[in-house]
Amino acid sequence: MPSSMPSSEPSSMPSLTDRTDASPISIDCIICDDEETPWMKNNEKDCSTFYYVINTYCNKSTYWNNNKFCRLSCYNAGNGYAGDVCCNVPSSEPSSEPSSMASSMPS
């Protein structure tokens, strides 16, 4: 039965360090791909740089919703598909891909 008077001692809230098990805390997320539409593939358009379609179609088009095109880019742009929580948010680490800019520079 609860007391009728408030306690003068503050109660403590459990913290993550008070846990007695050693299991990791999980976040329900999925690894999202960045699969382009057939048109984008045929026209060499990339999900991560084609901002117009990411902001126009992602979760706003039935066709895109049914196929979940550009899933990661849509999620990162705030236009993710219902229920998606992508784990693989891009990092700020430099890419290991060679830059094409060097070959276009005059020597």
CYANA upper distance limits for C-alpha pairs under 8 A (distance plus 0.5 A):
 14 PRO  CA     18 ASP  CA      6.62
 15 SER  CA     19 ARG  CA      7.77
 28 ASP  CA     85 VAL  CA      7.78
 29 CYS  CA     84 ASP  CA      7.90
 29 CYS  CA     85 VAL  CA      5.34
 29 CYS  CA     86 CYS  CA      5.84
 29 CYS  CA     87 CYS  CA      5.76
 30 ILE  CA     84 ASP  CA      7.83
 30 ILE  CA     85 VAL  CA      6.64
 30 ILE  CA     86 CYS  CA      5.47
 30 ILE  CA     87 CYS  CA      6.00
 30 ILE  CA     88 ASN  CA      8.37
 31 ILE  CA     86 CYS  CA      6.17
 31 ILE  CA     87 CYS  CA      5.99
 31 ILE  CA     88 ASN  CA      6.34
 32 CYS  CA     71 ARG  CA      6.32
 32 CYS  CA     72 LEU  CA      5.65
 32 CYS  CA     86 CYS  CA      6.08
 32 CYS  CA     87 CYS  CA      7.80
 32 CYS  CA     88 ASN  CA      7.23
 33 ASP  CA     70 CYS  CA      7.35
 33 ASP  CA     71 ARG  CA      6.29
 33 ASP  CA     72 LEU  CA      6.23
 34 ASP  CA     47 CYS  CA      6.87
 34 ASP  CA     48 SER  CA      8.40
 34 ASP  CA     69 PHE  CA      7.23
 34 ASP  CA     70 CYS  CA      4.64
 34 ASP  CA     71 ARG  CA      5.80
 34 ASP  CA     72 LEU  CA      5.87
 34 ASP  CA     73 SER  CA      7.00
 35 GLU  CA     47 CYS  CA      8.02
 35 GLU  CA     69 PHE  CA      5.89
 35 GLU  CA     70 CYS  CA      5.51
 35 GLU  CA     71 ARG  CA      7.58
 36 GLU  CA     40 MET  CA      6.22
 36 GLU  CA     41 LYS  CA      6.61
 36 GLU  CA     45 LYS  CA      8.26
 36 GLU  CA     46 ASP  CA      7.31
 36 GLU  CA     47 CYS  CA      6.65
 36 GLU  CA     69 PHE  CA      6.14
 36 GLU  CA     70 CYS  CA      6.05
 37 THR  CA     41 LYS  CA      6.81
 37 THR  CA     69 PHE  CA      6.64
 37 THR  CA     70 CYS  CA      8.37
 38 PRO  CA     42 ASN  CA      6.70
 39 TRP  CA     43 ASN  CA      6.63
 40 MET  CA     44 GLU  CA      6.34
 40 MET  CA     45 LYS  CA      5.22
 40 MET  CA     46 ASP  CA      7.42
 41 LYS  CA     45 LYS  CA      6.62
 41 LYS  CA     46 ASP  CA      8.23
 45 LYS  CA     49 THR  CA      8.24
 45 LYS  CA     50 PHE  CA      7.02
 46 ASP  CA     50 PHE  CA      6.40
 47 CYS  CA     51 TYR  CA      8.14
 47 CYS  CA     54 ILE  CA      7.69
 47 CYS  CA     70 CYS  CA      5.93
 47 CYS  CA     73 SER  CA      6.57
 48 SER  CA     70 CYS  CA      8.44
 48 SER  CA     73 SER  CA      6.06
 50 PHE  CA     54 ILE  CA      7.08
 51 TYR  CA     55 ASN  CA      6.60
 52 TYR  CA     56 THR  CA      6.51
 53 VAL  CA     57 TYR  CA      5.90
 53 VAL  CA     58 CYS  CA      7.68
 54 ILE  CA     58 CYS  CA      5.99
 54 ILE  CA     70 CYS  CA      8.17
 54 ILE  CA     73 SER  CA      7.53
 54 ILE  CA     74 CYS  CA      6.19
 54 ILE  CA     77 ALA  CA      7.78
 54 ILE  CA     79 ASN  CA      7.90
 55 ASN  CA     74 CYS  CA      8.20
 55 ASN  CA     77 ALA  CA      7.93
 55 ASN  CA     79 ASN  CA      7.41
 56 THR  CA     60 LYS  CA      7.25
 57 TYR  CA     61 SER  CA      5.56
 57 TYR  CA     64 TRP  CA      7.05
 58 CYS  CA     64 TRP  CA      6.32
 58 CYS  CA     65 ASN  CA      7.29
 58 CYS  CA     68 LYS  CA      8.04
 58 CYS  CA     69 PHE  CA      7.67
 58 CYS  CA     70 CYS  CA      7.99
 58 CYS  CA     71 ARG  CA      8.38
 58 CYS  CA     74 CYS  CA      6.27
 58 CYS  CA     79 ASN  CA      6.51
 58 CYS  CA     80 GLY  CA      7.35
 58 CYS  CA     81 TYR  CA      7.73
 59 ASN  CA     64 TRP  CA      7.33
 59 ASN  CA     65 ASN  CA      6.21
 59 ASN  CA     74 CYS  CA      8.27
 59 ASN  CA     79 ASN  CA      6.31
 59 ASN  CA     80 GLY  CA      6.65
 59 ASN  CA     81 TYR  CA      5.86
 59 ASN  CA     82 ALA  CA      8.18
 60 LYS  CA     64 TRP  CA      8.15
 60 LYS  CA     65 ASN  CA      7.93
 61 SER  CA     65 ASN  CA      6.50
 62 THR  CA     66 ASN  CA      6.52
 63 TYR  CA     67 ASN  CA      6.84
 64 TRP  CA     68 LYS  CA      5.82
 64 TRP  CA     69 PHE  CA      6.13
 65 ASN  CA     69 PHE  CA      8.03
 65 ASN  CA     81 TYR  CA      7.15
 68 LYS  CA     81 TYR  CA      7.57
 70 CYS  CA     74 CYS  CA      6.43
 71 ARG  CA     75 TYR  CA      6.66
 71 ARG  CA     80 GLY  CA      7.32
 71 ARG  CA     81 TYR  CA      7.88
 72 LEU  CA     76 ASN  CA      6.60
 72 LEU  CA     80 GLY  CA      8.23
 72 LEU  CA     86 CYS  CA      7.25
 72 LEU  CA     88 ASN  CA      8.16
 72 LEU  CA     89 VAL  CA      7.95
 73 SER  CA     77 ALA  CA      6.58
 74 CYS  CA     78 GLY  CA      6.90
 74 CYS  CA     79 ASN  CA      5.35
 74 CYS  CA     80 GLY  CA      5.35
 74 CYS  CA     81 TYR  CA      8.06
 75 TYR  CA     79 ASN  CA      5.88
 75 TYR  CA     80 GLY  CA      4.28
 75 TYR  CA     81 TYR  CA      7.59
 75 TYR  CA     84 ASP  CA      8.03
 75 TYR  CA     85 VAL  CA      8.12
 75 TYR  CA     86 CYS  CA      7.46
 76 ASN  CA     80 GLY  CA      7.80
 76 ASN  CA     89 VAL  CA      7.31
 80 GLY  CA     84 ASP  CA      6.89
100 SER  CA    104 SER  CA      7.35
101 MET  CA    105 MET  CA      6.99
